[in-house]
Every structure is written in C-alpha cells, then in structure tokens.
C-alpha cells in the first residue's frame, strides 16, 4: 500500500517544519512489517538498537548510527530482532517535484551509510525535535541542507568505490579486521607501490587511510557512548586515542558535538525507550 504519510511503530514525538516531518519512533522486539510503500522519501537515523530492512530486493542490516534513505514508492519490509529499536525518521513532505528548480536532490534512490558525520546530522536534528525553540526552523533548514549535501557526496564516493580495483577491496578488508597497518605493509600485500596505494585509496574512498581508520574509531566510540557502562576517558583509551582531550577534539570534529553531548542525547533516547514501555 502507499500511504499519505509514514507510520513507523509508536510515535513518541513529531514535528513538521521546513518541508519535512521529524518523527521519533519506537519498534518493539519481534515486530515484522510486510512489504509496503510510502509516498514520500524518508531518511531513517537509527538512534538505538538494530533491525533488518529489505528495500527493492536489497537487504540492509541497520545498526545504531546507521542511516538509510528510501525514495518515495520504494517497496520495503522490516524485521526487528531481540531489542527495541528507536529511530529518528526525516520525511520529506510533500514529496518534492524532481523537475522543480529548488527540489531536493539525491532522494530518488536507496542509500545506506555508516559515516559518523552523516549520523551526527541526525543526532542534531533529534536535539531540535527534543527541545524546539524560536530558532528551530532555521536550524532544521540548515541541517536538512547539510544532510542533502552529505547524501550527494556519499553517492559520489559510492560510485567511485564501485569501480575500485580488487586489491583495494582487500586492503579495506585488512584495515577493517586489523584496525591499523603500515602503508608499506599494505602496499606489499596488495602488490602495488605505497604511493600508488595512498593515491588510489584516497580517490576511491574519499579520505586518507588514517582518516578512514579514525572514522571507524568514531563509529565504535558512538556505540560505547550510547551505553552507560564506560566513562568517556575509558572509551577514549578503548578506541585508541591517547587521552580524553584528544578523543574529544577528534570526536567533535567528526560529529559536530562533544562525546558528552552525544552521550546525553543517547541517554535521552534510552530514557524515552524505557518510559515508552
């Protein structure tokens, strides 16, 4: 079916502003949604939990910190596992006319990302939803423009990554498994010159090897910050930063907020999940 608006589980709060509707929504463990469609494009920022979604015959494992864009009319189904899932849904409504000069770009195809800088836009939108004030409309408009820009940039990187050589894919797998490696060793394993490795890596991945590893550290830090078990200082050491101040500088540069601010928003989302039971 195609609905006039998007309904995702239980709506906790909702705000329509600046050509979009922001919805904080909860899905309980074990929920299954059959294939269905929605008229408007939407972006799902996963704040807490994880679930699987099938969109136009493509499967996505959506975890906390991930972002999934679905265009209007895309057929999709959802399966929720053991834990409750909390999401921020950004619905662009009414659906933009793609022929209009001021129509948002990049909303006409499925897109998935685990880039912390994209997820951070969702957390900042979530903050506006939690505590709206007299400048929320301006703030949301700016954040939506930033989101569309990051989606466009992400699509460009995805297109480049799709043409990457096989040896570069092996290098990325090695980095994902080991967490760090010397460029000379990576180049030797790949059978290329180190300078060639660095140049090709940046061209296809859109960042240096060091930046790539730092992004992965930030992603892990986000997951740890969402839980109350570890202090910020302990998380800094656990994720490979030399101390808390270094971690704070890098985290804020990547996400636009301090680890403490990120944790407070994550705690608010967790508190909302408990109160919704």
C-alpha positions, -999 to +999 in steps of 0.1 A: +000+000+000+010+036-004+001+059+025-003+096+027+023+098+055+048+075+070+040+055+101+068+037+119+058+018+151+048+040+180+053+077+175+069+093+206+070+129+193+067+146+159+075+180+144+066+192+109+088+220+099+106+234+068+092+209+043+100+179+064+085+159+093+108+147+121+094+117+140+109+099+169+096+063+167+099+030+185+095-006+172+093-034+197+113-065+196+100-092+173+080-068+151+076-078+114+064-054+088+052-069+055+062-053+022+047-018+018+054+016+003+052+052+013+046+081-009+073+104+004+111+099+006+124+095+041+157+091+059+159+067+089+186+075+115+189+046+139+194+060+174+193+028+194+191-009+185+193-028+152+170-042+126+170-057+091+153-040+062+147-052+027+143-024+001+136-032-036+153-067-032+183-053-014+190-062+022+204-038+049+214-045+084+207-012+101+225-007+134+228+023+158+245+051+140+235+039+105+214+059+080+190+045+054+174+067+027+143+053+009+128+071-020+090+076-022+073+045-036+101+021-027+088-013-016+103-024+017+098-048+046+113-048+081+122-073+107+131-064+143+151-088+165+156-091+202+158-054+213+136-024+210+146+000+182+144+037+184+148+059+152+145+094+140+126+095+108+130+125+085+102+125+060+104+150+031+068+160+025+050+166+004+071+146-020+092+171-039+087+175-077+120+164-092+116+188-121+114+218-098+145+240-097+145+240-059+137+203-055+160+184-030+185+163-049+196+128-041+163+114-028+154+093-058+173+061-049+181+040-019+212+049+000+228+034+032+256+049+052+275+043+085+295+075+082+296+092+116+294+127+100+261+118+084+247+102+116+257+133+135+233+154+114+206+130+126+215+135+163+215+173+158+180+171+142+170+149+171+181+175+196+159+201+177+130+177+180+136+172+217+140+209+225+124+231+199+127+269+203+123+301+183+153+293+160+145+256+154+130+263+120+162+279+108+184+253+124+164+224+109+165+241+074+203+243+077+206+207+089+184+194+061+206+212+036+237+197+052+220+162+051+213+165+014+248+177+007+263+147+026+240+123+008+252+137-026+288+134-015+282+099-002+267+088-035+297+101-054+320+081-032+299+050-036+301+053-074+339+056-072+340+027-047+321+005-072+349+009-097+377+002-072+403-025-081+401-058-063+433-053-045+419-021-029+389-040-016+413-065+001+432-036+016+399-022+031+391-056+045+425-058+060+420-024+077+386-034+089+400-066+105+432-053+119+422-017+128+456-004+117+485-012+094+516+005+079+510+017+043+542-001+032+530-034+045+495-029+030+511-020-003+534-051-002+504-073+005+485-057-024+514-059-048+515-021-055+538+008-047+529+026-014+525+059-032+501+043-056+482+027-028+477+061-010+467+079-042+442+052-053+428+048-017+420+085-014+405+086-049+381+057-043+374+060-006+374+098-004+398+101+025+433+090+036+439+057+053+444+075+086+411+093+082+394+060+073+407+043+105+397+074+126+361+071+112+359+035+123+372+045+158+345+072+160+318+046+150+329+023+178+331+052+202+295+061+193+283+026+202+301+027+235+289+062+244+253+050+238+258+027+268+264+038+304+290+012+313+322+031+305+334+066+312+344+089+284+380+086+295+378+048+293+362+049+259+390+072+247+416+047+256+395+017+244+391+032+210+428+040+205+430+077+214+459+089+236+437+107+261+403+121+267+411+156+254+424+142+221+394+120+218+371+149+224+387+171+198+386+144+171+350+133+180+337+169+178+355+175+145+339+143+131+304+147+145+299+183+154+293+176+191+314+166+221+313+130+234+294+143+265+267+159+243+264+128+222+260+107+254+234+130+268+213+127+236+218+089+236+208+088+273+177+108+264+168+083+237+173+054+261+152+071+288+124+077+262+126+040+253+121+030+290+092+054+295+075+041+264+073+006+278 
